[in-house]
Amino acid sequence: MEEADVLSDRIVVMVDGQFQCMGTSLYLKNNFGDGYSIALTTSHNTQVKDIIANIIPSSVLTSESGSSLVFSIPKTEMEDLGRFFSVMEGNEIQEDLSVLP
Protein backbone atom coordinates (compact mmCIF):
# COMPACT_ATOMS: atom_id res chain seq x y z
CA MET A 1 0.00 0.00 0.00
CA GLU A 2 2.92 2.36 0.65
CA GLU A 3 4.06 2.23 -2.97
CA ALA A 4 0.51 2.81 -4.17
CA ASP A 5 0.25 5.89 -1.92
CA VAL A 6 3.25 7.45 -3.63
CA LEU A 7 2.66 6.35 -7.21
CA SER A 8 -1.13 6.39 -7.66
CA ASP A 9 -4.09 8.72 -7.52
CA ARG A 10 -6.54 5.82 -7.47
CA ILE A 11 -6.11 2.21 -6.44
CA VAL A 12 -8.11 -0.76 -7.73
CA VAL A 13 -8.33 -3.93 -5.64
CA MET A 14 -8.89 -7.18 -7.51
CA VAL A 15 -9.36 -10.64 -6.03
CA ASP A 16 -9.18 -13.75 -8.23
CA GLY A 17 -9.40 -11.54 -11.31
CA GLN A 18 -12.59 -9.84 -10.10
CA PHE A 19 -12.90 -6.10 -9.42
CA GLN A 20 -13.61 -5.52 -5.70
CA CYS A 21 -13.25 -1.79 -5.08
CA MET A 22 -11.56 1.42 -6.24
CA GLY A 23 -10.62 4.68 -4.54
CA THR A 24 -7.88 6.88 -3.22
CA SER A 25 -5.53 5.37 -0.68
CA LEU A 26 -7.15 7.49 2.05
CA TYR A 27 -10.64 6.26 1.10
CA LEU A 28 -9.52 2.62 1.10
CA LYS A 29 -7.68 2.95 4.41
CA ASN A 30 -10.63 4.67 6.11
CA ASN A 31 -13.17 2.14 4.87
CA PHE A 32 -11.21 -1.11 4.84
CA GLY A 33 -8.16 -0.54 7.05
CA ASP A 34 -7.97 -2.23 10.41
CA GLY A 35 -6.00 0.40 12.30
CA TYR A 36 -2.57 1.87 12.77
CA SER A 37 0.93 0.58 13.38
CA ILE A 38 3.35 2.18 15.80
CA ALA A 39 7.05 1.45 15.32
CA LEU A 40 9.29 2.35 18.26
CA THR A 41 12.98 2.10 18.95
CA THR A 42 13.80 2.12 22.64
CA SER A 43 16.17 0.66 25.17
CA HIS A 44 13.22 0.27 27.58
CA ASN A 45 11.28 -2.48 25.77
CA THR A 46 9.64 -3.96 28.85
CA GLN A 47 8.54 -0.59 30.22
CA VAL A 48 7.14 0.58 26.88
CA LYS A 49 5.25 -2.69 26.43
CA ASP A 50 3.76 -2.28 29.93
CA ILE A 51 2.77 1.34 29.25
CA ILE A 52 1.06 0.46 25.97
CA ALA A 53 -0.69 -2.54 27.57
CA ASN A 54 -2.04 -0.27 30.33
CA ILE A 55 -3.14 2.59 28.07
CA ILE A 56 -4.26 0.59 24.99
CA PRO A 57 -5.20 -2.92 26.18
CA SER A 58 -6.39 -3.98 22.71
CA SER A 59 -2.98 -3.26 21.13
CA VAL A 60 -1.02 -6.21 19.75
CA LEU A 61 2.76 -6.48 19.64
CA THR A 62 3.33 -7.60 16.05
CA SER A 63 7.14 -7.49 15.97
CA GLU A 64 10.01 -7.25 18.42
CA SER A 65 13.62 -7.26 17.30
CA GLY A 66 16.38 -5.96 19.52
CA SER A 67 15.39 -2.44 20.51
CA SER A 68 12.58 -2.17 17.92
CA LEU A 69 8.92 -2.73 18.72
CA VAL A 70 5.94 -2.63 16.35
CA PHE A 71 2.39 -2.49 17.71
CA SER A 72 -0.92 -2.79 15.88
CA ILE A 73 -3.59 -0.40 17.20
CA PRO A 74 -7.26 -0.80 16.21
CA LYS A 75 -9.04 2.25 14.74
CA THR A 76 -11.47 2.17 17.66
CA GLU A 77 -8.68 3.15 20.08
CA MET A 78 -7.78 6.59 18.68
CA GLU A 79 -8.51 8.42 21.97
CA ASP A 80 -6.17 6.06 23.82
CA LEU A 81 -3.51 6.51 21.15
CA GLY A 82 -3.45 10.25 21.83
CA ARG A 83 -3.04 9.55 25.54
CA PHE A 84 -0.13 7.20 24.82
CA PHE A 85 1.69 9.87 22.80
CA SER A 86 1.08 12.45 25.55
CA VAL A 87 2.63 10.11 28.10
CA MET A 88 5.61 9.30 25.87
CA GLU A 89 6.29 12.95 24.96
CA GLY A 90 5.88 14.37 28.43
CA ASN A 91 7.67 11.93 30.71
CA GLU A 92 10.79 9.89 31.14
CA ILE A 93 10.18 6.16 31.31
CA GLN A 94 10.87 5.02 34.84
CA GLU A 95 11.43 1.54 36.19
CA ASP A 96 8.29 1.77 38.39
CA LEU A 97 6.08 3.03 35.52
CA SER A 98 5.25 6.16 37.49
CA VAL A 99 4.59 7.94 34.20
CA LEU A 100 1.17 6.33 33.89
CA PRO A 101 -1.64 8.83 34.51
LUMVEX-261711 format. One record per atom (N, C-alpha, C, O): x negated, y, z; chain; residue number from 1. Coordinates in nm, 4 decimals, decimal comma. Each point is the difference from the previous one (the first is absolute). Layout:
! LUMVEX-261711
        c1        c2        c3  ch    i
         X         Y         Z   A  NUM
...
! end
This chain:
! LUMVEX-261711
        c1        c2        c3  ch    i
   -0,0821   -0,1190    0,0000   A    1
    0,0821    0,1190    0,0000   A    1
   -0,0870    0,1260    0,0000   A    1
    0,0406    0,1031   -0,0538   A    1
   -0,1593   -0,1107    0,1135   A    2
   -0,0865    0,1178    0,0054   A    2
   -0,0417    0,0459   -0,1394   A    2
   -0,0019    0,1198   -0,0285   A    2
   -0,0312   -0,2147   -0,0576   A    3
   -0,0388    0,0357   -0,1364   A    3
    0,1178    0,0608   -0,0751   A    3
   -0,0165    0,0956   -0,0757   A    3
    0,1342   -0,1508    0,0967   A    4
    0,1196    0,0521   -0,0663   A    4
    0,0304    0,1416    0,0467   A    4
    0,0457    0,0822   -0,0794   A    4
   -0,0702   -0,0518    0,2066   A    5
    0,0199    0,1362    0,0512   A    5
   -0,0832    0,1005   -0,0780   A    5
    0,0477    0,1080   -0,0346   A    5
   -0,1713   -0,1439    0,0076   A    6
   -0,0928    0,0914   -0,0658   A    6
    0,0247    0,0080   -0,1501   A    6
   -0,0078    0,1083   -0,0581   A    6
    0,0371   -0,2198   -0,0044   A    7
    0,0044   -0,0062   -0,1452   A    7
    0,1382    0,0164   -0,0630   A    7
    0,0092    0,0189   -0,1213   A    7
    0,0980   -0,0255    0,1996   A    8
    0,1334   -0,0058   -0,0602   A    8
    0,0948    0,1042    0,0560   A    8
   -0,0085    0,0390    0,1164   A    8
    0,0995    0,0053   -0,2027   A    9
    0,1101    0,0848    0,0439   A    9
    0,1182   -0,0863    0,0431   A    9
    0,0719    0,0339    0,0940   A    9
   -0,0530   -0,1444   -0,1631   A   10
    0,1081   -0,0935    0,0306   A   10
   -0,0573   -0,1414    0,0029   A   10
   -0,0942   -0,0330   -0,0720   A   10
    0,1537   -0,0483    0,1568   A   11
   -0,0450   -0,1380    0,0154   A   11
    0,1194   -0,0917   -0,0256   A   11
    0,1099    0,0249    0,0496   A   11
   -0,1321   -0,1303   -0,1268   A   12
    0,1025   -0,1000   -0,0259   A   12
   -0,0430   -0,1288    0,0689   A   12
   -0,1146   -0,0430   -0,0132   A   12
    0,2067   -0,0181    0,0865   A   13
   -0,0270   -0,1273    0,0665   A   13
    0,0749   -0,1085   -0,0762   A   13
    0,1209    0,0079   -0,0218   A   13
   -0,1979   -0,1105   -0,0181   A   14
    0,0587   -0,1141   -0,0710   A   14
   -0,0324   -0,1271    0,0775   A   14
   -0,1099   -0,0154    0,0531   A   14
    0,2062   -0,0748   -0,0475   A   15
   -0,0175   -0,1290    0,0657   A   15
    0,0433   -0,1078   -0,0976   A   15
    0,1125    0,0026   -0,0499   A   15
   -0,2008   -0,0967    0,0224   A   16
    0,0274   -0,1090   -0,0949   A   16
    0,0477    0,0537   -0,1346   A   16
    0,0893   -0,0574   -0,0622   A   16
   -0,1491    0,1678    0,0178   A   17
    0,0334    0,0577   -0,1289   A   17
    0,1299    0,0791   -0,0030   A   17
    0,0426    0,0448   -0,1065   A   17
    0,0204   -0,0272    0,2211   A   18
    0,1268    0,0726    0,0085   A   18
   -0,0212    0,1345    0,0691   A   18
   -0,0665    0,0077    0,1033   A   18
    0,1235    0,0979   -0,1610   A   19
   -0,0052    0,1342    0,0574   A   19
    0,0741   -0,0001    0,1338   A   19
    0,1138   -0,0462    0,0082   A   19
   -0,1790    0,0984    0,0972   A   20
    0,0626    0,0055    0,1319   A   20
    0,0326    0,1428    0,0425   A   20
    0,1103    0,0264    0,0480   A   20
   -0,2045    0,0658   -0,0650   A   21
    0,0251    0,1387    0,0368   A   21
   -0,1062    0,0898   -0,0621   A   21
   -0,1041   -0,0461   -0,0470   A   21
    0,1344    0,1780    0,0484   A   22
   -0,0924    0,0985   -0,0547   A   22
    0,0136    0,1270    0,0816   A   22
    0,1091    0,0334    0,0462   A   22
   -0,2203    0,0380   -0,0283   A   23
    0,0033    0,1277    0,0700   A   23
   -0,1389    0,0512    0,0270   A   23
   -0,0995   -0,0630   -0,0358   A   23
    0,0938    0,1784    0,0998   A   24
   -0,1292    0,0537    0,0407   A   24
   -0,0523   -0,0838    0,1164   A   24
    0,0760   -0,0734    0,0632   A   24
   -0,2032    0,0843   -0,0355   A   25
   -0,0558   -0,0778    0,1106   A   25
    0,0656    0,0391    0,1320   A   25
    0,0226   -0,0860    0,0851   A   25
    0,0081    0,2141   -0,0667   A   26
    0,0659    0,0445    0,1220   A   26
    0,1391   -0,0619    0,0131   A   26
    0,0377   -0,0460    0,1078   A   26
    0,0385    0,0448   -0,2174   A   27
    0,1331   -0,0604    0,0015   A   27
   -0,0092   -0,1481    0,0379   A   27
    0,0744   -0,0471    0,0860   A   27
   -0,1649   -0,0253   -0,1499   A   28
   -0,0124   -0,1428    0,0267   A   28
   -0,0439   -0,0272    0,1431   A   28
    0,0511   -0,0915    0,0646   A   28
   -0,1454    0,1704   -0,0152   A   29
   -0,0455   -0,0193    0,1381   A   29
    0,1109    0,0284    0,0998   A   29
    0,0174   -0,0743    0,0966   A   29
    0,0589    0,1829   -0,1197   A   30
    0,1076    0,0356    0,0929   A   30
    0,1120   -0,1029    0,0001   A   30
    0,0597   -0,0263    0,1044   A   30
   -0,0307   -0,0318   -0,2193   A   31
    0,1129   -0,0920   -0,0092   A   31
   -0,0361   -0,1463    0,0210   A   31
    0,0841   -0,0782    0,0444   A   31
   -0,2068    0,0398   -0,0753   A   32
   -0,0363   -0,1408    0,0073   A   32
   -0,1203   -0,0281    0,0896   A   32
   -0,0310   -0,1161    0,0267   A   32
   -0,0369    0,2206    0,0199   A   33
   -0,1170   -0,0195    0,0849   A   33
    0,0399   -0,0482    0,1377   A   33
    0,1121    0,0234    0,0452   A   33
   -0,2037   -0,0905    0,0205   A   34
    0,0324   -0,0531    0,1321   A   34
   -0,0699    0,0750    0,1124   A   34
    0,0073   -0,0428    0,1152   A   34
   -0,0741    0,1522   -0,1448   A   35
   -0,0599    0,0785    0,1071   A   35
   -0,1344    0,0583   -0,0377   A   35
   -0,0297    0,0228   -0,1172   A   35
   -0,0499    0,0003    0,2181   A   36
   -0,1289    0,0653   -0,0168   A   36
   -0,1109   -0,0889    0,0536   A   36
    0,0234   -0,0902    0,0804   A   36
   -0,1440    0,1175   -0,1265   A   37
   -0,1188   -0,0675    0,0535   A   37
   -0,0895    0,1056    0,0614   A   37
   -0,0180    0,1083   -0,0557   A   37
   -0,0376   -0,1408    0,1705   A   38
   -0,0971    0,0871    0,0658   A   38
   -0,1315   -0,0751    0,0030   A   38
   -0,0074   -0,1111    0,0526   A   38
   -0,0964    0,1712   -0,1088   A   39
   -0,1345   -0,0582    0,0048   A   39
   -0,0841    0,0848    0,0940   A   39
   -0,0103    0,1213   -0,0179   A   39
   -0,0495   -0,1844    0,1177   A   40
   -0,0803    0,0688    0,1008   A   40
   -0,1383   -0,0615    0,0085   A   40
   -0,0172   -0,1205   -0,0184   A   40
   -0,0800    0,2037    0,0461   A   41
   -0,1339   -0,0472    0,0323   A   41
   -0,0328    0,0535    0,1383   A   41
   -0,0016    0,1211    0,0219   A   41
   -0,0247   -0,2117    0,0710   A   42
   -0,0224    0,0394    0,1378   A   42
   -0,0911   -0,1008    0,0693   A   42
   -0,0073   -0,1164   -0,0396   A   42
   -0,0608    0,1619    0,1416   A   43
   -0,0783   -0,0911    0,0823   A   43
    0,0804   -0,0474    0,1210   A   43
   -0,0509   -0,0739    0,0843   A   43
    0,1772    0,1172   -0,0768   A   44
    0,0887   -0,0343    0,1121   A   44
    0,1174   -0,0852   -0,0487   A   44
    0,1155    0,0325    0,0274   A   44
   -0,1443   -0,1408   -0,0992   A   45
    0,1053   -0,0813   -0,0607   A   45
    0,1075   -0,0433    0,0991   A   45
    0,1191    0,0163   -0,0268   A   45
   -0,1595   -0,0706    0,1390   A   46
    0,0969   -0,0512    0,0970   A   46
    0,0893    0,1113    0,0524   A   46
    0,1212   -0,0183    0,0110   A   46
   -0,1796    0,1340    0,0217   A   47
    0,0788    0,1103    0,0524   A   47
    0,0979    0,0537   -0,1039   A   47
    0,1152    0,0292    0,0321   A   47
   -0,1611   -0,0162   -0,1569   A   48
    0,0880    0,0506   -0,1058   A   48
    0,1135   -0,0986   -0,0247   A   48
    0,1144    0,0417   -0,0180   A   48
   -0,1434   -0,1704    0,0166   A   49
    0,1051   -0,1002   -0,0185   A   49
    0,1027    0,0079    0,1124   A   49
    0,1198   -0,0128   -0,0250   A   49
   -0,1656    0,0337    0,1489   A   50
    0,0918    0,0126    0,1132   A   50
    0,0855    0,1258   -0,0112   A   50
    0,1196   -0,0034    0,0291   A   50
   -0,1804    0,1143   -0,0712   A   51
    0,0744    0,1250   -0,0148   A   51
    0,1085   -0,0154   -0,1058   A   51
    0,1151    0,0372    0,0230   A   51
   -0,1511   -0,0918   -0,1384   A   52
    0,0990   -0,0180   -0,1069   A   52
    0,1094   -0,0963    0,0449   A   52
    0,1175    0,0239   -0,0278   A   52
   -0,1533   -0,1315    0,0959   A   53
    0,1007   -0,0960    0,0470   A   53
    0,0967    0,0653    0,0983   A   53
    0,1183   -0,0343    0,0016   A   53
   -0,1664    0,1278    0,0805   A   54
    0,0865    0,0687    0,0960   A   54
    0,0887    0,1043   -0,0668   A   54
    0,1170    0,0140    0,0356   A   54
   -0,1716    0,0590   -0,1320   A   55
    0,0758    0,1083   -0,0633   A   55
    0,0895   -0,0524   -0,1118   A   55
    0,1142    0,0439   -0,0137   A   55
   -0,1657   -0,1382   -0,0670   A   56
    0,0743   -0,0534   -0,1147   A   56
    0,0037   -0,1524    0,0121   A   56
   -0,0781   -0,0688   -0,0657   A   56
    0,1673    0,0158    0,1484   A   57
    0,0011   -0,1452    0,0240   A   57
    0,0239   -0,0843   -0,1255   A   57
   -0,0420   -0,1156   -0,0048   A   57
    0,1084    0,1711   -0,0961   A   58
    0,0285   -0,0779   -0,1204   A   58
   -0,1145    0,0019   -0,1014   A   58
    0,0115   -0,0590   -0,1074   A   58
   -0,1217    0,1265    0,1410   A   59
   -0,1158    0,0027   -0,0903   A   59
   -0,0632   -0,1387   -0,0067   A   59
    0,0117   -0,0804    0,0925   A   59
   -0,0792    0,0546   -0,2048   A   60
   -0,0661   -0,1298   -0,0195   A   60
   -0,1441    0,0264   -0,0411   A   60
   -0,0254    0,0756   -0,0938   A   60
   -0,0679   -0,1371    0,1632   A   61
   -0,1403    0,0080   -0,0386   A   61
   -0,0196   -0,0918   -0,1204   A   61
    0,0084   -0,1222    0,0122   A   61
   -0,0347    0,1822   -0,1288   A   62
   -0,0114   -0,0802   -0,1222   A   62
   -0,1435   -0,0361   -0,0336   A   62
   -0,0242   -0,0951   -0,0743   A   62
   -0,0727    0,1707    0,1287   A   63
   -0,1398   -0,0284   -0,0288   A   63
   -0,0882    0,0559    0,1099   A   63
    0,0215    0,1111    0,0485   A   63
   -0,1210   -0,1894   -0,0100   A   64
   -0,0999    0,0458    0,0966   A   64
   -0,1345   -0,0536   -0,0452   A   64
   -0,0190   -0,1209   -0,0138   A   64
   -0,0745    0,2129   -0,0091   A   65
   -0,1325   -0,0389   -0,0442   A   65
   -0,1010    0,0951    0,0618   A   65
   -0,0064    0,1174   -0,0367   A   65
   -0,0717   -0,1678    0,1295   A   66
   -0,0972    0,0852    0,0672   A   66
    0,0695    0,1129    0,0734   A   66
    0,0803   -0,0235    0,0904   A   66
   -0,1114    0,1463   -0,1296   A   67
    0,0601    0,1156    0,0652   A   67
    0,1206    0,0548   -0,0765   A   67
    0,0501    0,1075    0,0331   A   67
   -0,0030   -0,1802   -0,1353   A   68
    0,1134    0,0454   -0,0809   A   68
    0,1265   -0,0759    0,0371   A   68
   -0,0007   -0,1221    0,0155   A   68
    0,1099    0,1979   -0,0015   A   69
    0,1311   -0,0559    0,0290   A   69
    0,0985    0,0521   -0,1033   A   69
   -0,0071    0,1165   -0,0392   A   69
    0,0986   -0,2013   -0,0053   A   70
    0,1076    0,0426   -0,0892   A   70
    0,1308   -0,0490    0,0605   A   70
    0,0160   -0,1186    0,0287   A   70
    0,0782    0,2124   -0,0096   A   71
    0,1303   -0,0312    0,0563   A   71
    0,1082    0,0283   -0,1025   A   71
   -0,0108    0,0943   -0,0783   A   71
    0,1145   -0,1757    0,0790   A   72
    0,1189    0,0233   -0,0809   A   72
    0,1072    0,0560    0,0925   A   72
    0,0297   -0,0574    0,1047   A   72
    0,0290    0,1722   -0,1456   A   73
    0,1006    0,0682    0,0804   A   73
    0,1299    0,0064   -0,0796   A   73
    0,0001    0,0538   -0,1107   A   73
    0,1105   -0,1068    0,1631   A   74
    0,1273    0,0073   -0,0716   A   74
    0,0479    0,1445   -0,0157   A   74
   -0,0306    0,0859    0,0826   A   74
    0,1070   -0,0602   -0,1910   A   75
    0,0533    0,1343   -0,0233   A   75
    0,0890    0,0469    0,1139   A   75
    0,0127    0,1204    0,0225   A   75
    0,0483   -0,2117    0,0485   A   76
    0,0926    0,0365    0,1079   A   76
   -0,0707    0,0580    0,1217   A   76
    0,0662    0,0487    0,0917   A   76
   -0,1980   -0,0529   -0,0888   A   77
   -0,0759    0,0443    0,1167   A   77
   -0,0716    0,1335   -0,0209   A   77
   -0,1026    0,0242    0,0636   A   77
    0,1530    0,0620   -0,1499   A   78
   -0,0687    0,1246   -0,0322   A   78
   -0,0150    0,0923    0,1205   A   78
   -0,1025    0,0671    0,0124   A   78
    0,2017   -0,0616    0,0771   A   79
   -0,0115    0,0848    0,1184   A   79
   -0,1148   -0,0478    0,0888   A   79
   -0,0759    0,0807    0,0538   A   79
    0,0643   -0,2123   -0,0391   A   80
   -0,1072   -0,0564    0,0815   A   80
   -0,1363    0,0209   -0,0640   A   80
   -0,1001    0,0148    0,0701   A   80
    0,0957   -0,0135   -0,2029   A   81
   -0,1260    0,0222   -0,0700   A   81
   -0,0533    0,1396    0,0297   A   81
   -0,1200    0,0176    0,0209   A   81
    0,2078    0,0807   -0,0187   A   82
   -0,0406    0,1361    0,0359   A   82
   -0,0553    0,0061    0,1414   A   82
   -0,0986    0,0692    0,0254   A   82
    0,1609   -0,1403    0,0659   A   83
   -0,0477   -0,0043    0,1387   A   83
   -0,1386   -0,0637    0,0078   A   83
   -0,0861    0,0466    0,0747   A   83
    0,0648   -0,1533   -0,1521   A   84
   -0,1307   -0,0648   -0,0024   A   84
   -0,1083    0,0982   -0,0445   A   84
   -0,1048    0,0094    0,0638   A   84
    0,1295    0,0644   -0,1738   A   85
   -0,0991    0,0952   -0,0479   A   85
   -0,0242    0,1112    0,1014   A   85
   -0,1134    0,0456    0,0146   A   85
    0,2164   -0,0013    0,0551   A   86
   -0,0175    0,1019    0,1041   A   86
   -0,0913   -0,0501    0,1100   A   86
   -0,0876    0,0724    0,0473   A   86
    0,1087   -0,1971   -0,0069   A   87
   -0,0849   -0,0590    0,1044   A   87
   -0,1435   -0,0110   -0,0487   A   87
   -0,0928    0,0358    0,0725   A   87
    0,0731   -0,0851   -0,1953   A   88
   -0,1349   -0,0204   -0,0517   A   88
   -0,0728    0,1318   -0,0245   A   88
   -0,1217    0,0061    0,0179   A   88
    0,1915    0,0984   -0,0578   A   89
   -0,0644    0,1282   -0,0266   A   89
   -0,0301    0,0771    0,1268   A   89
   -0,0962    0,0766    0,0051   A   89
    0,1782   -0,0963    0,0978   A   90
   -0,0117    0,0846    0,1176   A   90
   -0,0766   -0,0569    0,1159   A   90
   -0,0230    0,0716    0,0975   A   90
   -0,0179   -0,1963   -0,1023   A   91
   -0,0606   -0,0624    0,1176   A   91
   -0,1154   -0,0907   -0,0382   A   91
   -0,0046   -0,0560   -0,1095   A   91
   -0,0874    0,0432    0,2018   A   92
   -0,1053   -0,1001   -0,0119   A   92
    0,0588   -0,1339    0,0411   A   92
    0,0832   -0,0055    0,0905   A   92
   -0,1243   -0,1005   -0,1542   A   93
    0,0441   -0,1330    0,0403   A   93
   -0,0782   -0,0385    0,1248   A   93
   -0,1228    0,0074    0,0027   A   93
    0,1942   -0,0477    0,0981   A   94
   -0,0622   -0,0357    0,1269   A   94
    0,0217   -0,1483    0,0279   A   94
    0,0954   -0,0600   -0,0494   A   94
   -0,1827    0,0027    0,1273   A   95
    0,0094   -0,1416    0,0295   A   95
    0,1333   -0,0367    0,0662   A   95
    0,0519   -0,1092   -0,0232   A   95
    0,0046    0,1994    0,1057   A   96
    0,1238   -0,0306    0,0715   A   96
    0,1249    0,0397   -0,0757   A   96
    0,1101   -0,0090    0,0544   A   96
   -0,1246    0,0535   -0,1806   A   97
    0,1107    0,0412   -0,0854   A   97
    0,0808    0,1135    0,0631   A   97
    0,1217    0,0068   -0,0166   A   97
   -0,1892    0,0809    0,0881   A   98
    0,0696    0,1117    0,0625   A   98
    0,0503    0,1018   -0,1003   A   98
    0,0677    0,0954    0,0386   A   98
   -0,0986   -0,1126   -0,1659   A   99
    0,0466    0,0934   -0,1019   A   99
    0,1459   -0,0222   -0,0369   A   99
    0,0607    0,0844   -0,0660   A   99
   -0,0043   -0,1959    0,1076   A  100
    0,1394   -0,0268   -0,0358   A  100
    0,0918    0,0967    0,0731   A  100
   -0,0136    0,0202    0,1206   A  100
    0,1084    0,0404   -0,1950   A  101
    0,0944    0,0928    0,0640   A  101
    0,0969   -0,0724    0,0897   A  101
    0,0861    0,0630    0,0614   A  101
! end
